[in-house]
């Protein structure tokens, strides 16, 4: 199947399962006429496959454009978790010579053991990509970036499934991190 067909099928799944209109209070406290629950799509068997393929392609395109070699990707739990794993699996299944590895950023450091904030295959020797399911204000993405950099990671760019087009991209880019989004509000509404 072509990537264009994968992207269109993913867009249709997002529209059917994840996009809701009405009156909603978002995590940021803002009110909105649009709610996007990407987990319903990213935790769907077919949705996860498509998320992996589409975002793996975007990651590799951006990596090539910037002349980088990305070692790992991850973001703030829980929205980023299924996306991160889907992209890493797609990287392996695509036969990438060095598949991109996955990690998870905890909201708070673990309260026992080694007290880690980042779990998994976090590679600090190469640039990393921060992942998020949806950006509105950019707050959760920036929180993940802060944690990644505190642990020695160098964030190359943010890879986002849905940009709600409500200022989050600008907030992230104003801090010096390019944003690559698979879909925007206009694509889904």
C-alpha positions in Angstrom: 0.0 0.0 0.0 1.3 3.5 -0.8 2.0 6.0 1.9 -0.5 8.4 0.4 -3.2 5.7 0.8 -2.0 4.9 4.4 -2.2 8.6 5.2 -5.7 8.9 3.9 -6.9 5.8 5.7 -5.4 7.1 8.9 -7.1 10.4 8.4 -10.4 8.7 8.0 -9.9 6.6 11.2 -9.0 9.7 13.1 -12.1 11.5 11.9 -14.3 8.6 12.7 -12.9 7.6 16.1 -10.9 10.4 17.6 -12.3 13.8 16.5 -15.4 15.1 18.4 -17.1 18.5 18.1 -19.1 20.2 20.8 -18.0 22.1 23.9 -15.0 20.8 25.8 -12.6 21.8 28.5 -9.1 20.8 27.5 -6.2 19.7 29.7 -4.8 23.3 29.4 -8.1 24.6 30.9 -9.0 26.2 27.6 -12.5 25.7 26.2 -12.8 24.4 22.7 -15.3 23.3 20.1 -13.0 20.4 19.1 -11.7 17.4 21.1 -9.2 15.0 19.6 -8.7 11.8 21.5 -5.9 10.2 19.5 -5.6 7.2 21.9 -8.7 5.7 20.4 -6.9 5.6 17.1 -3.3 4.9 18.3 -4.5 2.0 20.4 -6.6 0.5 17.5 -4.8 -2.4 15.7 -5.1 -0.9 12.2 -4.7 2.7 13.5 -1.4 1.8 15.2 0.0 0.2 12.0 -0.9 3.3 10.0 0.4 5.7 12.6 3.7 3.8 12.6 4.0 3.9 8.8 3.0 7.5 8.3 5.0 9.0 11.2 8.1 6.8 10.4 8.0 8.2 6.9 7.7 11.8 8.2 10.6 11.1 10.7 12.9 9.8 7.9 12.0 12.7 5.6 12.8 15.3 8.3 15.9 13.4 9.3 17.2 13.5 5.7 16.2 17.1 5.2 18.2 18.1 8.3 21.2 15.7 7.6 20.6 13.9 10.9 20.8 10.4 12.3 18.1 10.0 14.8 18.8 7.4 17.5 15.6 7.3 19.5 12.2 8.9 20.0 9.7 9.3 22.8 7.5 11.7 24.7 5.4 12.3 27.7 3.4 9.3 28.8 0.6 8.4 27.9 -0.3 10.0 24.6 3.1 9.5 23.1 3.6 5.9 24.2 1.6 4.0 21.5 2.9 6.4 18.8 6.5 6.0 19.8 6.3 2.2 19.8 4.4 2.1 16.5 7.1 4.3 14.8 9.9 2.2 16.3 8.3 -1.1 15.1 7.7 0.4 11.6 11.4 1.4 11.5 12.4 -2.2 12.2 9.8 -3.7 9.8 10.9 -1.3 7.1 14.4 -2.8 7.3 16.1 0.4 8.5 19.8 -0.4 8.9 19.7 1.1 12.4 16.0 1.1 13.5 15.0 4.1 15.7 14.6 3.1 19.3 11.7 4.0 21.7 11.6 5.6 25.2 9.0 7.0 27.5 9.1 10.2 29.5 7.4 9.9 32.9 5.4 12.9 34.2 7.4 12.7 37.4 10.6 10.8 38.3 9.9 7.2 39.6 9.6 7.2 43.3 11.6 4.0 43.8 14.5 2.1 42.3 16.8 4.4 40.4 14.2 7.2 40.3 14.3 7.5 36.5 12.3 10.0 34.6 13.0 8.4 31.2 12.5 4.7 30.6 13.4 2.5 27.6 16.0 2.9 24.9 17.0 6.5 25.3 20.0 7.2 23.2 21.8 10.4 24.1 24.7 9.9 21.7 22.5 10.9 18.7 19.8 13.5 18.2 16.4 12.4 19.5 12.8 13.2 18.5 10.1 14.2 20.9 6.7 12.7 20.1 3.2 13.9 21.0 -0.3 12.8 20.0 -1.9 16.2 20.0 -0.6 19.7 20.5 -2.9 22.6 21.6 -0.7 24.9 23.7 2.5 22.9 23.3 2.8 22.5 27.1 3.1 18.8 27.3 5.6 18.6 24.4 7.7 21.3 26.0 7.6 19.4 29.3 8.8 16.3 27.6 11.6 18.3 25.9 12.7 19.7 29.2 12.9 16.2 30.8 14.8 14.8 27.7 17.3 17.6 27.8 17.8 17.3 31.6 18.8 13.7 31.0 21.4 14.6 28.3 19.3 14.3 25.2 19.5 16.7 22.2 16.0 17.2 20.7 16.2 17.6 16.9 12.4 18.2 16.3 8.9 17.4 17.5 6.9 14.7 15.7 3.2 15.2 16.2 0.2 13.2 15.1 -2.3 16.1 15.2 -1.7 19.8 15.5 -4.9 21.5 16.6 -3.7 24.8 15.1 -4.3 26.7 18.4 -0.8 28.1 19.0 1.1 25.0 20.2 3.3 24.8 17.1 4.4 28.4 17.5 5.1 27.9 21.2 7.3 24.9 20.5 9.0 26.5 17.5 9.6 29.8 19.5 11.8 27.7 21.8 13.8 26.5 18.9 12.3 23.1 18.1 10.9 22.5 14.7 7.5 20.8 14.6 6.5 18.1 12.0 2.8 17.2 12.2 1.0 14.5 10.2 -2.3 16.3 10.4 -3.7 19.7 11.3 -7.2 20.7 12.4 -8.0 21.6 8.8 -7.2 18.1 7.7 -9.7 16.6 10.2 -12.6 19.0 10.5 
